[in-house]
Amino acid sequence: MTELTLSQRTQELPLQHPRAFLLLAALVWWGLYQSLIPASEAIVSALPVDRESHLGGAQRHAGGVPSRDKIEQWLSARSA
């Protein structure tokens, strides 16, 4: 029997261990999702943009989920 290379073994992982692969994929997704807000905060703090300006808020929330207050402010501004 021929030996599998690392890339071939990696491609076979979902077929051989589907639950482990799904768990690993979910953990990677969750970790990346949790890093969105700190990353967007770091980008805004590194740029010469006022955090409370429209552009600063857009940059800060581009990577994360906006708060309920921000959604209510946006909706009230649209209806006014």
C-alpha contacts under 8 A as a table, 3 or more apart, distances in Angstrom:
res1	aa1	res2	aa2	distance
4	L	8	Q	5.74
4	L	9	R	6.03
5	T	8	Q	5.21
5	T	9	R	6.20
6	L	9	R	5.11
6	L	10	T	6.12
7	S	10	T	4.98
7	S	11	Q	6.22
8	Q	11	Q	5.11
8	Q	12	E	6.27
9	R	12	E	5.07
9	R	13	L	6.33
10	T	13	L	5.31
11	Q	14	P	6.91
12	E	15	L	5.35
12	E	16	Q	6.13
13	L	16	Q	5.17
13	L	17	H	5.69
13	L	18	P	7.18
13	L	21	F	6.68
14	P	17	H	5.48
14	P	18	P	4.66
14	P	20	A	7.95
14	P	21	F	5.44
14	P	22	L	7.78
15	L	18	P	5.75
17	H	20	A	5.45
17	H	21	F	6.10
18	P	21	F	5.05
18	P	22	L	6.05
19	R	22	L	5.04
19	R	23	L	6.11
20	A	23	L	5.09
20	A	24	L	6.08
21	F	24	L	5.08
21	F	25	A	6.05
22	L	25	A	5.08
22	L	26	A	6.07
23	L	26	A	5.12
23	L	27	L	6.16
24	L	27	L	5.15
24	L	28	V	6.20
25	A	28	V	5.15
25	A	29	W	6.13
26	A	29	W	5.06
26	A	30	W	6.04
27	L	30	W	5.08
27	L	31	G	6.08
28	V	31	G	5.15
28	V	32	L	6.21
29	W	32	L	5.20
29	W	33	Y	6.05
30	W	33	Y	5.03
30	W	34	Q	6.09
31	G	34	Q	5.19
31	G	35	S	6.35
32	L	35	S	5.17
32	L	36	L	6.69
33	Y	36	L	5.49
34	Q	37	I	6.79
34	Q	38	P	7.91
35	S	38	P	5.57
35	S	39	A	6.02
36	L	39	A	5.17
36	L	40	S	6.12
36	L	63	G	5.09
36	L	64	G	5.64
37	I	40	S	5.14
37	I	41	E	6.11
37	I	60	R	7.53
37	I	61	H	7.54
37	I	63	G	5.88
37	I	64	G	4.90
37	I	65	V	7.91
38	P	41	E	5.05
38	P	42	A	6.12
39	A	42	A	5.08
39	A	43	I	6.24
39	A	63	G	7.53
40	S	43	I	5.06
40	S	44	V	6.25
40	S	59	Q	6.75
40	S	60	R	5.12
40	S	61	H	7.08
40	S	62	A	7.14
40	S	63	G	5.57
40	S	64	G	7.33
41	E	44	V	5.23
41	E	45	S	6.15
41	E	60	R	5.64
42	A	45	S	5.15
42	A	46	A	6.10
43	I	46	A	5.15
43	I	47	L	6.37
43	I	59	Q	7.87
43	I	60	R	7.77
44	V	47	L	5.29
44	V	48	P	7.79
44	V	49	V	6.76
44	V	51	R	7.02
44	V	56	G	6.43
44	V	59	Q	6.40
44	V	60	R	6.09
45	S	48	P	7.48
45	S	49	V	7.67
45	S	51	R	7.75
49	V	53	S	7.53
49	V	55	L	7.35
49	V	56	G	5.78
50	D	53	S	5.37
50	D	55	L	7.90
50	D	56	G	5.73
51	R	55	L	7.96
51	R	56	G	4.57
51	R	57	G	6.17
51	R	60	R	7.83
52	E	56	G	6.03
52	E	57	G	6.13
53	S	56	G	5.10
53	S	57	G	6.13
54	H	57	G	5.24
54	H	58	A	6.16
55	L	58	A	5.02
55	L	59	Q	6.11
56	G	59	Q	5.15
56	G	60	R	5.98
57	G	60	R	5.00
57	G	61	H	6.04
58	A	61	H	5.29
58	A	62	A	5.77
59	Q	62	A	5.14
59	Q	63	G	7.56
60	R	63	G	6.76
60	R	64	G	7.35
61	H	64	G	4.93
61	H	65	V	6.27
61	H	66	P	5.68
62	A	65	V	7.85
66	P	70	K	6.21
66	P	71	I	6.84
67	S	70	K	5.32
67	S	71	I	6.51
68	R	71	I	5.11
68	R	72	E	6.17
69	D	72	E	5.11
69	D	73	Q	6.09
70	K	73	Q	5.07
70	K	74	W	6.16
71	I	74	W	5.11
71	I	75	L	6.16
72	E	75	L	5.08
72	E	76	S	6.05
73	Q	76	S	5.22
73	Q	77	A	6.08
74	W	77	A	5.15
74	W	78	R	6.19
75	L	78	R	5.11
75	L	79	S	6.30
76	S	79	S	5.21
76	S	80	A	6.17
77	A	80	A	5.29
